[in-house]
Amino acid sequence: MTMAINMMDVVGRKSYHCDILFRVIDLREEAGRKMAILYGEDFRLIADAPYDDLIKMNPSEQRKKSQQFRSMEEQSFELFRQDVSLLKEKQEYDASDGYSKDIGIFQVPGKVLHIDGDPSYLKKCLLLYEKVGVPVYGVHCNEKEMPLKIGQLIDYYRPDILVITGHDSYSKSKGKMSDIHAYRHSLHFMQTVLEARKKVPHLDQLVIFAGACQSHFESLIQAGANFASSPSRVNIHALDPVYIVAKISFTPFMERINVWDVLRNTLTGEKGLGGIETKGVLRTGMPYKLPLDD
């Protein structure tokens, strides 16, 4: 007996051998056929699927499928943590003139405004930002509303780094890969970047990451994003934007960021992520003094 599938169930697509786990976020009738709208559990992918192509995944199957991503996340986080540690040590060395001066320093990493179309992914990202020590404001916003709201959000939060992400996908039936209208949300992401650049035109005064799975990379870069997805139209991992902007947040503002240095510790790599040469946003100050009690 086939198990009934309901809203928010975790499912796989039989026609794709259940290669990706999805959450059911909507069920609807289209031309007399029951269809489901799906959000990827680990990838920033949105998909349509016939109801009868879905299979409900039980908890043990979910754990088995997710385990490979958890181990990838742990490995990527450990590499990134080492990167951040080395960046901090270098700053301390330079500020203390090769440790020859006994002077305390303090660091002011770049503030991030992360706008996400998926509240559960936003929560995961905020936990990772906190884990690595990046100051962040998180806002859940439907992708279609992002261009309308981005201006007031920039005015309110005044970020150094802006993340515009959520879900996306390319549909061959809607047009060629070069046609931005063949994508679920790439046009909305592009419009949001354009609106953000009206507020802060300079690429180093506001660093922007934009895009999700299979997004129209070229349009996002041309609109003014420093980093974007997806050059090869592949799926990107839910946490990839965090690794990119955290690296920028902890790189000194006098240093340029090599694009490969940013991409190498992401879970997706250069097929799913790319960008342009960009300055860091970290600032170091001194002296660091603990307040004295009266």
Solvent accessible surface area in square Angstrom, and as a share of the most:
residue,aa,sasa,rsa
1,M,240,1.07
2,T,118,0.68
3,M,119,0.53
4,A,69,0.54
5,I,6,0.03
6,N,86,0.44
7,M,100,0.45
8,M,107,0.48
9,D,24,0.12
10,V,22,0.13
11,V,0,0.00
12,G,0,0.00
13,R,25,0.09
14,K,103,0.43
15,S,75,0.48
16,Y,116,0.44
17,H,160,0.72
18,C,21,0.13
19,D,73,0.38
20,I,18,0.09
21,L,9,0.05
22,F,0,0.00
23,R,31,0.11
24,V,0,0.00
25,I,44,0.22
26,D,41,0.21
27,L,46,0.23
28,R,108,0.39
29,E,122,0.55
30,E,78,0.35
31,A,116,0.90
32,G,76,0.73
33,R,127,0.46
34,K,84,0.36
35,M,28,0.12
36,A,0,0.00
37,I,9,0.04
38,L,0,0.00
39,Y,33,0.12
40,G,0,0.00
41,E,39,0.18
42,D,7,0.04
43,F,37,0.15
44,R,0,0.00
45,L,9,0.04
46,I,10,0.05
47,A,11,0.09
48,D,72,0.37
49,A,1,0.01
50,P,31,0.20
51,Y,53,0.20
52,D,98,0.51
53,D,23,0.12
54,L,5,0.02
55,I,78,0.39
56,K,61,0.26
57,M,13,0.06
58,N,69,0.35
59,P,89,0.56
60,S,61,0.39
61,E,69,0.31
62,Q,50,0.22
63,R,158,0.58
64,K,168,0.71
65,K,56,0.24
66,S,20,0.13
67,Q,108,0.48
68,Q,97,0.43
69,F,20,0.08
70,R,76,0.28
71,S,54,0.35
72,M,71,0.32
73,E,31,0.14
74,E,117,0.53
75,Q,123,0.55
76,S,9,0.06
77,F,32,0.13
78,E,68,0.30
79,L,79,0.39
80,F,3,0.01
81,R,115,0.42
82,Q,83,0.37
83,D,15,0.08
84,V,11,0.06
85,S,45,0.29
86,L,116,0.58
87,L,26,0.13
88,K,77,0.33
89,E,89,0.40
90,K,100,0.42
91,Q,22,0.10
92,E,77,0.35
93,Y,112,0.42
94,D,80,0.42
95,A,25,0.19
96,S,8,0.05
97,D,89,0.46
98,G,31,0.30
99,Y,131,0.50
100,S,84,0.55
101,K,119,0.50
102,D,157,0.81
103,I,65,0.33
104,G,33,0.32
105,I,30,0.15
106,F,85,0.36
107,Q,46,0.21
108,V,82,0.47
109,P,25,0.16
110,G,1,0.01
111,K,69,0.29
112,V,0,0.00
113,L,0,0.00
114,H,0,0.00
115,I,1,0.01
116,D,0,0.00
117,G,7,0.06
118,D,0,0.00
119,P,77,0.49
120,S,44,0.28
121,Y,1,0.00
122,L,15,0.07
123,K,136,0.58
124,K,81,0.34
125,C,0,0.00
126,L,56,0.28
127,L,109,0.54
128,L,14,0.07
129,Y,0,0.00
130,E,131,0.59
131,K,138,0.58
132,V,19,0.11
133,G,44,0.42
134,V,6,0.04
135,P,49,0.31
136,V,39,0.22
137,Y,90,0.34
138,G,33,0.32
139,V,30,0.17
140,H,97,0.43
141,C,6,0.03
142,N,73,0.38
143,E,2,0.01
144,K,128,0.54
145,E,72,0.32
146,M,2,0.01
147,P,21,0.13
148,L,147,0.73
149,K,80,0.34
150,I,1,0.00
151,G,17,0.16
152,Q,122,0.54
153,L,24,0.12
154,I,9,0.05
155,D,83,0.43
156,Y,170,0.65
157,Y,51,0.19
158,R,183,0.67
159,P,12,0.07
160,D,47,0.24
161,I,0,0.00
162,L,0,0.00
163,V,0,0.00
164,I,0,0.00
165,T,0,0.00
166,G,0,0.00
167,H,0,0.00
168,D,0,0.00
169,S,15,0.10
170,Y,43,0.16
171,S,34,0.22
172,K,172,0.73
173,S,107,0.69
174,K,117,0.50
175,G,24,0.23
176,K,159,0.67
177,M,95,0.43
178,S,87,0.56
179,D,51,0.27
180,I,23,0.12
181,H,124,0.55
182,A,0,0.00
183,Y,12,0.05
184,R,67,0.25
185,H,13,0.06
186,S,0,0.00
187,L,46,0.23
188,H,35,0.16
189,F,0,0.00
190,M,42,0.19
191,Q,67,0.30
192,T,0,0.00
193,V,0,0.00
194,L,78,0.39
195,E,60,0.27
196,A,0,0.00
197,R,25,0.09
198,K,150,0.64
199,K,92,0.39
200,V,31,0.18
201,P,99,0.62
202,H,96,0.43
203,L,70,0.35
204,D,47,0.24
205,Q,123,0.54
206,L,1,0.00
207,V,1,0.00
208,I,0,0.00
209,F,1,0.00
210,A,0,0.00
211,G,0,0.00
212,A,0,0.00
213,C,0,0.00
214,Q,35,0.16
215,S,0,0.00
216,H,14,0.06
217,F,36,0.15
218,E,70,0.32
219,S,15,0.10
220,L,0,0.00
221,I,37,0.19
222,Q,151,0.67
223,A,12,0.09
224,G,12,0.11
225,A,1,0.01
226,N,1,0.00
227,F,0,0.00
228,A,0,0.00
229,S,0,0.00
230,S,0,0.00
231,P,42,0.27
232,S,61,0.40
233,R,29,0.11
234,V,51,0.29
235,N,34,0.18
236,I,0,0.00
237,H,3,0.01
238,A,1,0.01
239,L,15,0.07
240,D,0,0.00
241,P,0,0.00
242,V,1,0.01
243,Y,5,0.02
244,I,0,0.00
245,V,1,0.00
246,A,1,0.00
247,K,21,0.09
248,I,1,0.00
249,S,0,0.00
250,F,7,0.03
251,T,7,0.04
252,P,11,0.07
253,F,73,0.30
254,M,152,0.68
255,E,52,0.23
256,R,168,0.61
257,I,5,0.02
258,N,88,0.45
259,V,38,0.22
260,W,133,0.47
261,D,56,0.29
262,V,4,0.02
263,L,7,0.03
264,R,108,0.39
265,N,12,0.06
266,T,14,0.08
267,L,29,0.15
268,T,34,0.20
269,G,14,0.13
270,E,99,0.44
271,K,129,0.55
272,G,0,0.00
273,L,0,0.00
274,G,8,0.08
275,G,21,0.21
276,I,59,0.30
277,E,107,0.48
278,T,3,0.02
279,K,93,0.40
280,G,4,0.04
281,V,21,0.12
282,L,3,0.01
283,R,133,0.49
284,T,47,0.27
285,G,16,0.16
286,M,88,0.39
287,P,72,0.45
288,Y,121,0.46
289,K,155,0.66
290,L,130,0.65
291,P,124,0.78
292,L,167,0.83
293,D,140,0.72
294,D,195,1.01
